[in-house]
Amino acid sequence: MQGFILHTQSVKDEDLIVYILSPKSVIKSYRFYGMRHSSILSGYKIDFELEESSRFLPRLKDVLHIGFEWILDREKMFFWQEFIRLFYWHLKDVEHLDGFYFELLEECIKRFKKQNPKRVIVDAYLKILEFEGRLHKDFICFACDEKIQGDITLLRAFLPAHEHCAFSYKFEQKKLIEFYTNKNSAIFDNDEIEKLYLIIKEGL
């Protein structure tokens, strides 16, 4: 079985509770003597086995790391682990999942190799919003419920608002339309990408 480590939580001695995103679920497992075996860190992709227990969580065993080509790039790993933390908080209370989330992380791994991590994350976030039915393409202001004609202020989860109705970063409507259509952040300059990334950091 393969999965992405979303979060680890220290418990007694050196044991760990490990949350893993598999293709179909978020698995909560127990890792004995976590510090004495191969490293278990958020963001890592692993191959693993589970030993079921009638009394407690399934035991995580036979862990094998599946490395990325950029895994030793500290800057990319920093952004990757930030993104994984957002995934954990977004999915931690969900048991059964569509394969979309696992496949999206697989896609991100490949794109991280050659692209700016923030742009990869911005594109991925848009796909999450659309998949979950939370992408507001009609540009109706969430505060006053009126159609937005000019620049659009985006809040958490890319909620649209008039500039005078909410305080956040604003973007050209035509750029957002192209972004939402093509799901490619190439339309934005680096300053705009930074603003979109800061909005994403508020939570998935």
Summary of the structure (lengths in Angstrom):
residues: 204
radius of gyration: 19.2
end to end distance: 26.2
largest distance: 59.1
contacts: 585
relative contact order: 0.12
helix: 37%
strand: 24%
